[in-house]
Amino acid sequence: MKTMRVLVGGIHHESNTFNPIITGAEDFSLQRGDEIFGVLNDDDSISGIIKTLQTEGFQVEPILMARAVPNGVVSREFYLSVKEEFLQRARKARESSLIDGIALSLHGSMRVEGIGDAEGDLLEALREIFPHTPLSASLDMHATVTEPMVRCLDAVVGYKQAPHTDCFETGEHAARMLVAMLRQGVRPVIGWCKLPLIIAGEKTETSVEPMRGLIELLREREQQPGVMALSYLLGFPWADCPENGVSALVVMEESSVAARAEAEDLARAFWQERKNFRFHTDSYPPGEALEAALAAAREGAWPVYLSDSGDNPTAGSSADCTGFLGQILEYEPFSHLETPLLYAGIYDPPAVERCLQAGVGARLELALGARFDQVTSKPLRLEVEVLSLARKWERFHTDMVMVRAGFVELILVSNHIGFVTPRMFEALNRRVEDYAVIVVKLGYLTDPHKRCAARTIMALTPGSSNEVLETLPFTELSRPVFPLDAEIDHTPRGEAFGPSFPGGQDTL
């Protein structure tokens, strides 16, 4: 029997429209063709897709994988070049032999200058080449679902864990649905129901209610006959676009009526909980957060982790806001702790370059930060001492510098990256246990940081990822929407989308 061929690839970016940075070629990691096989691991969805298909005996044809740390909207020029290369590679693969299926790893909230929804745009272009080929995809939990996306996909599933620890498993799930289409002749129907609701990710950790119960509901109902996948896709609250909102997505075998009804039922369950979402980390305005961190440190809860949540690059903020750092430097009680305070960090390429040129031990004056966000931030003028350097760190290939300003040891980075792991401290010859208080530009902590923290506190600071959504200057978001509009009379109404293929796949 002929080995079936499946195209795989994807695009991953979470685009924060409040961040003035335009995300371009220098921000993306691209793997082309067989290069994708060289970066497979156990914690991303493309790896789950590929390893599952290979185990099932399919011939995997890798196209292109483009990924970047969340940031501002993506450059139109860069996106169009990636899109064209993606489509050219897909056409070339089809010229050599029949393509039986397509499996994609997508984020779902990538926005492009002048285009908007990147995933929908790419999928529509791909459907022009493969109008009847079974197509399955994985999505991030914070995908912003759009009509082109659900119209072009045959099956889709999103992450069910926040923080996202089930990316690989979600890729496996997406691949298994494609296998069911190709091997068993299953013809899925997607049910979609959207809610006028935006919600910060820090209120939707899946280890606590109400999100824990909602995810349990999905898992329970996924066991029912005919159900292939159920997902809550929460949208991305820091994207000012008409399509934003929470979606319930259902994939069922063949029944449009059942898929639409199930999507509406799941949407109702979520809508009923809308007023119960809250921060589960102790969260305070900036001044109160400093007081709470100091009190915890004095009680011996080391290290205290303090999140500068309004400038979180993993939520697409610019990572160059200095307001909270300035408050810390002026908060004199920290200077009496037994250890310096660690602050991670500031994205400032020119400052990093000056420190690299000066070398360890040098003292210099820096105008630090606000290279990009000059609306919510301004530069800080600091006298610093260069403590340590790390060049081309890990897969981000970022240069890092540790400097000291007063009682603060501050990490500066040359690339827009997430401050997601204590490994960056180790690369600069520091350990977590060296500090009583560690400030990171995050919202909820990533697992590597969480395992180190004796206490966690979130400061509700200003910036492009401001957790107080009501304070953000939305102009394009469809209204009314909760919580910007407190009282909304809403009855969920779903839609259903049938499979693209009438009973087979594309022919040459």
Summary of the structure (lengths in Angstrom):
residues: 508
radius of gyration: 23.4
end to end distance: 18.7
largest distance: 74.2
contacts: 1885
relative contact order: 0.14
helix: 34%
strand: 26%
